[in-house]
Amino acid sequence: MRTNEGRGDRDDKGGRGDKGGEGMEDDKRGGRAFGRRKVCRYCADKNVHVDYKDQSALKYFVTERGKIIPRRISGNCAKHQREVAKAIKRSRGLALIPYLVLQG
């Protein structure tokens, strides 16, 4: 016959509700803070379009190492993030922006 041993009734600080005294600091700080939601710059301004020839606009979506910045960080919607990624790849192919930047 099985008992409820191992289901959080022991004093090993391993249960879900027991934080072992170190969880008090997290409660004071408030946990994870959510900032203002980012808005897609292409949806907000209908006059701005994604263009593979516009290096200055595309550099905002590329890191210093040459990686494309993801949607959750850039704030783009899915449609415009796909267009931005395609434009970055096109401009890389034409050598307008580098594939990667080597740290010296």
N, C-alpha and C positions, 0 to 999 in steps of 0.2 A: 504494500500500500504506500502511496506517495504522500508526502507532506508538503507544506509550502516552503520548505527550506530552499534557499537560493532565490527567492522571489522578493527580496528587498526587506525581509523582516530581520536580517542579521545586522550587526553594528559594524559593517565594513565600509560605510560611506559610499556604497556603490549603487544605492537606489536612486530612482528618478527625482524624488522630492528632497533628498538629503544632499546638500552641497558641501557638507563638512566644514562649515564656518568660513570658507573662503569665497562664498558667493555674495557676501554682504557688500563687497566693493563694487560688484557689477550692478547691484540694485541702486546704489548711491549715484552712479554715473548715468544711469538711465538706459543702458544697453545700446543697441544700434540706433543711430540717429538717421532719419531720412531727410534729405535736403529737398530743395525745390526740383520738380520734375523738369528734365531737359526737354526742349522743344526742337524739333527738326528745323534747321535753318532754311531748308528748301521749301518746306510746307508753310513756314511762317511768312516768307517773302516770295510771292509767286513770280516776281520778275527775275529772280536768281535761278540759273540753271546749271546743272552739272556739266562741266566742259573739260575734256582731257587736256586742252591747251592752256588752261588757266592754272599755272604752277602754284601761284600764291594761295589760291583757294584749296588746292589739293594737299599742300604741305601741312595744313591744319589736321588732316586725317591720317597723317603718317608720323610714326615715332622717329626719334633720332636715329634709331637703328635701321629704319626703313620698313617697319611692319605697319600694316593697315590697322588703325585703331578700331576696336569693336563698337558695335551699336550702343551697348549699355554705357559706354564712356563718352562717345561722341554725341549721343542724343538723337541720331538720325532715325527716321522711320525705316521700315524694312525695304520699302521700294527705293528710297533714295540711297540707303546704304549699299544696295546692290549696284546702283548706278555709279556711286562714288568708287566702289571697288573696281568696277569695270573700267572707269576712267583712269584710275591709278595704274592699272595694269597696261592700258593702252599707252599712257604717257611714259611708262617705264620702257615699253617696247620701242618707242621712238626716241629714247634717251633724253626725255625732257626732265624726268626726275630719276634719281639713282635707285637701283634695286636694293642695295644695302650700303650702309656707310661704315667703313672700317675705322675702328678706334685705334689711333696711333700710339 
